[in-house]
Amino acid sequence: MRIEKICLTILVLLFFCLTAFSQEEEDKVLLLNIGNKKLKEKVMAVSPEKIFSAKDGKAISFAQMIKEMKDSRFIYVGESHNSMPMHDIQLEVIKALHQQDKNLSIGLEMFTVSGQEVLNKWSLGLLTEDEFIEEAEWYVTWNFNFNYYRNIFLFAKANRIPIYALNAPRTMISDVRKKGWEGLTEEEKLIIPKPDLSIKEHRELIMTIFGGAGAHQMPGSGMEEMMEGLYRAQSAWDEVMAHNAVESAKKDGRRMAILAGSGHLLYNLGINYRVSQRTGVPFKTVVCLEVANESDSVQVSRTYADYVWGLNNEKRSVYPSVGLNFKKFDGMENLVIERDPIGGVVMGQDFKKGDVVLDLDGKTYTNINMLRTYLARFTWGDEVKFRLLREAEEIDVTLKFEIFEHEDIGR
């Protein structure tokens, strides 16, 4: 069971972080013969700091891309969650779309529908930044540094742009993975529509991302069943976000810019495909792609996305990923480290599953969001002193924000 949980965590991290793969690993995903029938078997060379149009197969200007989005009801902009350049691009696109037509809303992957009220309060200017992070429980809901998204939220607030939550609770998605949609309660089925598992090209995409060297084809290993569960979960994620995007757009009639992990958008087979199946309205998708060497280019299928924005390879994320998971137990005030680290700056440092967190820099935290909010203040080169209880003994451990070999697993 423990091995399955670790494998699942790593696979999900990889799925959302395609741009962190090496060139060799990435090639299989970049050159799949799926998607738009008119563009299949056609490729384009993507180089850094340029936008490439799938339709034209060549670089175009930002202004031209925005002009081509004029009639689109939904505009999807992908991301690796801890890539600052990608979030800067998302903001640039949102600003241009808003200038083109003020009738704009934003849909977010990272919020579940239960968080809609706090998003409404933010867009109406009723919350300060600190109040928003606290009420939204940002570092429990998402746990990526708020500063990656800060400028997007500030622009939405300043311009009173409605923000919509698109996701479903992770516990429900986990249940779909384990038991299938049929295993949900009737109430849960009202939140998560039955996912369509019959989209062959989408299955090929997801199995290519997750399957690597054909692990999903190893009968009797348990991997085949696990891979099928992962596919159900991904399909459920895409299905519920598509459903919520359509329902939210109906409420106010606005165009919607949807921000989501690129894995939910590739080849226009994820959220975008399912929204299109429901509505038939025009849409455009922008996906960013890191190129390993700024002087190089990479071959990409022209069905990969409507626009592929080439980026220089980011040596490290702007904000460190800590890599510690905490748990709150009933009847216990102090937080506990939930599992042994598998990524982040904590790798290689003396933190273990079951450690009780007595204090950080002399302050006690009984709330996970508040503790993570504190840790989010620190950057590369900083240190935080933990006092831990391990096997009935108090120990002092210093968390150093340094790059270790495995730090970038969160990218």
C-alpha positions as CSV (number, residue, x, y, z in Angstrom):
1,M,0.0,0.0,0.0
2,R,2.8,2.4,0.9
3,I,4.6,1.7,-2.5
4,E,1.3,2.4,-4.3
5,K,0.8,5.7,-2.5
6,I,4.4,6.8,-3.3
7,C,4.1,5.8,-7.0
8,L,0.8,7.6,-7.3
9,T,2.2,10.8,-5.8
10,I,5.2,10.7,-8.2
11,L,3.1,10.0,-11.2
12,V,0.7,12.8,-10.4
13,L,3.6,15.2,-9.9
14,L,5.0,14.2,-13.3
15,F,1.7,14.6,-15.0
16,F,1.3,18.2,-13.9
17,C,4.9,19.1,-14.6
18,L,5.5,18.0,-18.2
19,T,7.9,20.9,-18.9
20,A,10.3,19.6,-16.3
21,F,11.1,16.4,-18.2
22,S,14.3,15.9,-20.0
23,Q,14.2,16.2,-23.8
24,E,14.4,12.4,-24.3
25,E,11.5,11.8,-21.9
26,E,9.4,14.7,-23.4
27,D,9.7,13.7,-27.0
28,K,7.1,10.9,-26.8
29,V,4.5,13.4,-25.5
30,L,5.4,16.2,-27.9
31,L,5.1,14.1,-31.1
32,L,1.9,12.1,-30.6
33,N,-0.2,11.6,-33.7
34,I,-3.5,12.6,-32.0
35,G,-5.7,15.7,-32.0
36,N,-6.8,17.9,-34.9
37,K,-7.2,15.7,-38.0
38,K,-6.1,18.5,-40.3
39,L,-2.8,18.9,-38.5
40,K,-1.9,15.3,-37.7
41,E,1.6,14.2,-38.8
42,K,2.7,17.9,-39.1
43,V,5.3,19.3,-36.8
44,M,6.8,22.7,-36.0
45,A,10.2,23.7,-34.5
46,V,9.6,25.6,-31.2
47,S,12.3,27.9,-30.0
48,P,12.5,30.0,-26.8
49,E,10.9,33.4,-26.5
50,K,8.5,33.0,-29.4
51,I,4.9,32.1,-29.9
52,F,4.2,29.4,-32.5
53,S,0.8,29.0,-34.2
54,A,-0.3,25.4,-34.9
55,K,-2.4,26.6,-37.8
56,D,0.4,28.3,-39.5
57,G,3.3,26.2,-38.2
58,K,5.4,29.2,-37.6
59,A,6.1,32.0,-35.1
60,I,3.5,34.8,-34.8
61,S,3.3,38.0,-32.7
62,F,1.5,38.2,-29.3
63,A,-0.8,40.8,-30.8
64,Q,-1.7,38.4,-33.7
65,M,-2.5,35.6,-31.2
66,I,-4.8,37.8,-29.2
67,K,-6.5,39.0,-32.3
68,E,-7.2,35.4,-33.3
69,M,-8.8,34.8,-29.9
70,K,-11.4,37.5,-30.5
71,D,-14.3,35.1,-31.2
72,S,-13.3,32.4,-28.7
73,R,-15.7,31.8,-25.8
74,F,-13.1,29.9,-23.8
75,I,-9.4,30.6,-23.7
76,Y,-7.2,28.0,-22.0
77,V,-3.7,28.9,-20.7
78,G,-1.6,26.1,-19.4
79,E,1.0,26.1,-16.7
80,S,3.5,24.2,-14.6
81,H,2.3,25.3,-11.2
82,N,5.6,26.5,-9.9
83,S,6.8,28.2,-13.1
84,M,6.9,32.0,-12.7
85,P,7.4,32.7,-16.4
86,M,4.2,30.7,-17.2
87,H,2.2,32.6,-14.7
88,D,3.5,35.9,-16.1
89,I,2.3,34.7,-19.5
90,Q,-1.1,33.9,-18.1
91,L,-1.4,37.4,-16.7
92,E,-0.2,38.9,-20.0
93,V,-2.9,37.0,-21.9
94,I,-5.6,37.9,-19.3
95,K,-4.7,41.6,-19.5
96,A,-4.9,41.5,-23.3
97,L,-8.2,39.7,-23.4
98,H,-9.6,42.2,-20.9
99,Q,-8.5,45.1,-23.0
100,Q,-10.0,43.4,-26.0
101,D,-13.3,42.8,-24.2
102,K,-14.1,43.7,-20.6
103,N,-16.7,41.0,-20.5
104,L,-14.2,38.5,-19.1
105,S,-14.1,36.0,-16.2
106,I,-11.4,33.6,-14.9
107,G,-11.7,29.9,-14.2
108,L,-9.2,28.3,-11.8
109,E,-8.2,24.7,-11.4
110,M,-6.8,25.1,-7.9
111,F,-10.1,25.9,-6.2
112,T,-12.9,23.5,-5.5
113,V,-16.5,24.6,-5.8
114,S,-16.7,24.8,-2.0
115,G,-14.3,27.8,-2.2
116,Q,-16.5,29.9,-4.5
117,E,-17.7,32.3,-1.8
118,V,-14.2,33.4,-0.9
119,L,-13.4,34.0,-4.6
120,N,-16.5,36.2,-4.8
121,K,-15.4,38.2,-1.8
122,W,-11.9,38.7,-3.3
123,S,-13.2,39.8,-6.7
124,L,-15.5,42.3,-5.0
125,G,-12.6,43.8,-3.1
126,L,-13.9,42.7,0.3
127,L,-10.7,40.9,1.4
128,T,-7.1,41.9,2.0
129,E,-4.4,39.6,0.7
130,D,-3.7,38.1,4.1
131,E,-7.5,37.6,4.7
132,F,-7.8,35.9,1.4
133,I,-5.0,33.4,2.1
134,E,-6.4,32.7,5.5
135,E,-10.1,32.3,4.4
136,A,-9.3,30.4,1.3
137,E,-6.9,28.2,3.2
138,W,-4.6,28.7,0.3
139,Y,-1.7,26.5,1.5
140,V,-4.1,23.6,2.3
141,T,-6.2,24.0,-0.9
142,W,-3.2,24.4,-3.2
143,N,0.2,24.5,-1.4
144,F,2.0,26.3,-4.2
145,N,3.4,29.7,-3.2
146,F,0.7,32.3,-3.5
147,N,3.2,34.7,-5.1
148,Y,3.2,32.6,-8.3
149,Y,-0.5,33.7,-8.7
150,R,-0.5,37.0,-6.8
151,N,-0.4,39.4,-9.7
152,I,-3.2,37.5,-11.5
153,F,-5.4,37.8,-8.4
154,L,-4.5,41.5,-7.9
155,F,-5.4,42.3,-11.5
156,A,-8.8,40.4,-11.2
157,K,-9.5,42.3,-8.0
158,A,-8.6,45.7,-9.4
159,N,-10.8,45.2,-12.4
160,R,-13.6,43.3,-10.6
161,I,-13.2,40.3,-12.8
162,P,-15.2,37.3,-11.5
163,I,-13.2,34.3,-10.6
164,Y,-14.7,30.8,-10.7
165,A,-13.7,27.6,-8.9
166,L,-13.7,24.7,-11.3
167,N,-12.5,21.7,-9.3
168,A,-14.0,19.0,-7.1
169,P,-12.7,17.9,-3.7
170,R,-9.6,15.6,-4.0
171,T,-11.3,13.0,-1.8
172,M,-14.0,12.5,-4.4
173,I,-11.4,12.3,-7.3
174,S,-9.5,9.7,-5.2
175,D,-12.7,7.7,-4.8
176,V,-13.2,7.7,-8.5
177,R,-9.6,6.5,-8.9
178,K,-10.2,3.6,-6.4
179,K,-13.8,2.6,-7.0
180,G,-14.9,4.2,-10.3
181,W,-17.6,6.9,-10.7
182,E,-20.2,4.2,-9.8
183,G,-18.7,4.1,-6.3
184,L,-19.6,7.7,-5.5
185,T,-22.7,8.6,-3.4
186,E,-25.7,10.0,-5.2
187,E,-24.8,13.4,-3.7
188,E,-21.2,13.2,-5.0
189,K,-22.4,12.2,-8.5
190,L,-24.2,15.6,-8.6
191,I,-20.8,17.3,-8.1
192,I,-18.8,15.1,-10.5
193,P,-20.5,14.2,-13.8
194,K,-19.8,10.7,-15.1
195,P,-16.5,10.9,-16.9
196,D,-16.3,9.8,-20.5
197,L,-13.6,7.1,-20.6
198,S,-14.1,6.3,-24.3
199,I,-11.9,9.0,-25.8
200,K,-9.2,6.9,-27.3
201,E,-6.8,9.6,-28.1
202,H,-7.1,11.1,-24.7
203,R,-6.4,7.7,-23.2
204,E,-3.3,7.4,-25.4
205,L,-2.1,10.8,-24.2
206,I,-2.5,10.0,-20.6
207,M,-1.1,6.5,-20.8
208,T,1.9,8.0,-22.6
209,I,2.5,10.5,-19.9
210,F,2.0,8.0,-17.0
211,G,3.0,4.8,-18.7
212,G,6.6,5.6,-19.5
213,A,8.2,2.3,-20.5
214,G,4.9,0.5,-20.8
215,A,4.3,-0.1,-17.1
216,H,0.6,-0.1,-17.7
217,Q,1.0,-3.1,-20.0
218,M,2.5,-5.3,-17.3
219,P,-0.3,-7.8,-16.6
220,G,-0.4,-9.3,-13.1
221,S,1.9,-6.6,-11.7
222,G,-0.9,-4.4,-10.3
223,M,0.3,-1.6,-12.4
224,E,-2.4,-2.1,-15.0
225,E,-5.1,-1.6,-12.5
226,M,-3.3,1.4,-10.9
227,M,-2.9,3.0,-14.3
228,E,-6.6,2.5,-15.1
229,G,-7.5,4.1,-11.8
230,L,-5.2,7.1,-12.6
231,Y,-6.9,7.4,-16.0
232,R,-10.3,7.5,-14.3
233,A,-9.1,10.2,-12.0
234,Q,-7.7,12.3,-14.7
235,S,-10.9,12.0,-16.8
236,A,-13.0,12.9,-13.7
237,W,-10.8,15.9,-13.1
238,D,-11.3,17.1,-16.7
239,E,-15.0,16.3,-16.7
240,V,-15.8,18.2,-13.5
241,M,-13.8,21.2,-14.5
242,A,-15.4,21.3,-17.9
243,H,-18.8,21.0,-16.3
244,N,-18.1,23.8,-13.8
245,A,-16.6,26.1,-16.5
246,V,-19.7,25.8,-18.7
247,E,-22.1,26.3,-15.8
248,S,-20.1,29.3,-14.5
249,A,-20.0,30.9,-18.0
250,K,-23.8,30.5,-18.3
251,K,-24.3,32.6,-15.2
252,D,-22.9,35.8,-16.5
253,G,-22.4,35.3,-20.2
254,R,-18.7,36.3,-20.1
255,R,-15.8,34.9,-21.9
256,M,-13.7,32.8,-19.7
257,A,-9.9,32.5,-19.4
258,I,-9.2,29.1,-17.8
259,L,-5.9,28.5,-16.0
260,A,-5.0,24.9,-15.5
261,G,-2.0,22.5,-15.5
262,S,-0.9,21.9,-19.1
263,G,-1.7,18.2,-18.7
264,H,-5.4,19.1,-18.6
265,L,-5.1,20.8,-22.0
266,L,-2.7,19.0,-24.3
267,Y,-3.8,18.2,-27.8
268,N,-7.1,19.9,-27.0
269,L,-8.2,16.6,-25.5
270,G,-8.7,17.6,-21.8
271,I,-11.0,20.2,-20.3
272,N,-11.1,22.0,-23.6
273,Y,-12.4,19.0,-25.5
274,R,-15.1,18.3,-22.9
275,V,-16.2,21.9,-22.8
276,S,-16.4,21.9,-26.6
277,Q,-18.5,18.7,-26.6
278,R,-20.9,20.4,-24.3
279,T,-21.1,23.7,-26.0
280,G,-19.7,23.6,-29.5
281,V,-18.4,27.2,-29.1
282,P,-15.0,28.3,-30.4
283,F,-12.0,28.1,-28.1
284,K,-8.2,28.5,-28.1
285,T,-5.5,26.9,-26.1
286,V,-2.0,28.2,-25.1
287,V,0.6,25.9,-23.7
288,C,4.1,26.9,-22.7
289,L,7.1,24.7,-23.4
290,E,10.6,25.0,-21.9
291,V,13.4,24.4,-24.4
292,A,16.5,22.9,-22.8
293,N,19.0,25.2,-24.5
294,E,18.2,28.7,-25.6
295,S,19.9,28.3,-28.9
296,D,18.0,25.1,-29.7
297,S,14.5,24.3,-30.9
298,V,12.3,21.3,-30.2
299,Q,10.1,19.5,-32.6
300,V,6.4,19.6,-31.6
301,S,3.3,18.2,-33.1
302,R,1.1,20.9,-34.6
303,T,-1.8,19.3,-32.8
304,Y,-0.2,19.9,-29.4
305,A,-2.0,23.1,-28.8
306,D,-3.3,26.1,-30.8
307,Y,-0.4,28.1,-29.6
308,V,2.9,26.9,-28.2
309,W,4.9,29.5,-26.3
310,G,8.6,28.6,-26.2
311,L,10.5,29.4,-23.0
312,N,14.1,29.2,-21.9
313,N,14.7,26.4,-19.4
314,E,14.3,27.6,-15.8
315,K,17.3,26.5,-13.7
316,R,15.3,26.5,-10.6
317,S,11.9,27.6,-9.4
318,V,11.6,31.2,-8.2
319,Y,10.1,30.1,-4.9
320,P,11.4,26.9,-3.1
321,S,9.2,23.9,-2.8
322,V,9.5,22.8,0.9
323,G,8.2,19.2,0.4
324,L,6.8,18.7,3.9
325,N,3.3,17.3,4.4
326,F,1.6,17.9,7.7
327,K,-1.4,16.2,9.4
328,K,-3.7,17.3,12.2
329,F,-4.9,14.5,14.6
330,D,-8.0,14.7,16.7
331,G,-7.2,15.5,20.3
332,M,-3.7,16.7,19.5
333,E,-2.7,20.4,19.1
334,N,0.7,20.0,17.4
335,L,1.0,19.1,13.8
336,V,2.7,15.9,12.6
337,I,4.8,15.3,9.5
338,E,2.5,13.0,7.5
339,R,5.1,11.1,5.4
340,D,8.8,10.8,4.6
341,P,9.8,13.5,2.1
342,I,9.8,12.5,-1.6
343,G,10.7,16.0,-3.0
344,G,11.4,19.6,-2.3
345,V,14.2,21.3,-0.4
346,V,13.6,19.0,2.6
347,M,15.1,16.1,0.7
348,G,18.3,14.9,2.3
349,Q,17.5,16.7,5.5
350,D,16.6,15.2,8.9
351,F,12.8,15.1,8.8
352,K,10.8,11.9,9.2
353,K,7.3,10.6,9.1
354,G,5.7,10.9,12.5
355,D,7.8,13.8,13.7
356,V,5.7,16.1,15.9
357,V,6.3,19.8,15.2
358,L,6.7,21.5,18.5
359,D,7.6,24.9,17.1
360,L,9.2,26.8,14.2
361,D,11.7,29.6,15.1
362,G,10.2,29.5,18.6
363,K,6.5,29.8,17.6
364,T,4.0,27.0,17.9
365,Y,1.6,26.3,15.0
366,T,-1.6,24.3,15.3
367,N,-3.0,25.2,11.9
368,I,-1.5,23.7,8.7
369,N,-2.4,26.8,6.5
370,M,-0.7,29.2,9.0
371,L,2.4,27.0,9.2
372,R,2.7,26.8,5.5
373,T,2.0,30.5,5.1
374,Y,5.0,31.1,7.4
375,L,7.2,28.7,5.4
376,A,6.2,30.5,2.2
377,R,8.0,33.6,3.4
378,F,11.4,32.0,3.0
379,T,13.6,31.9,-0.1
380,W,16.8,30.3,-1.4
381,G,19.6,30.5,1.2
382,D,17.3,31.0,4.2
383,E,17.0,28.7,7.2
384,V,14.1,27.8,9.5
385,K,14.7,26.1,12.9
386,F,12.3,23.3,13.8
387,R,11.9,21.8,17.2
388,L,10.6,18.3,16.8
389,L,9.4,15.4,19.0
390,R,10.8,12.1,17.7
391,E,10.4,8.9,19.6
392,A,9.7,10.8,22.8
393,E,12.9,12.9,22.4
394,E,13.0,16.6,21.6
395,I,15.4,17.4,18.7
396,D,16.3,20.6,16.9
397,V,16.5,20.5,13.1
398,T,17.4,23.3,10.8
399,L,15.6,23.3,7.4
400,K,17.9,24.8,4.8
401,F,16.5,26.2,1.6
402,E,19.1,24.8,-0.6
403,I,18.9,22.9,-3.9
404,F,19.3,19.2,-3.5
405,E,19.4,16.7,-6.3
406,H,15.6,15.9,-6.1
407,E,14.3,19.4,-5.3
408,D,12.8,19.9,-8.8
409,I,10.3,17.0,-8.5
410,G,7.7,19.6,-7.8
411,R,8.2,21.3,-11.1
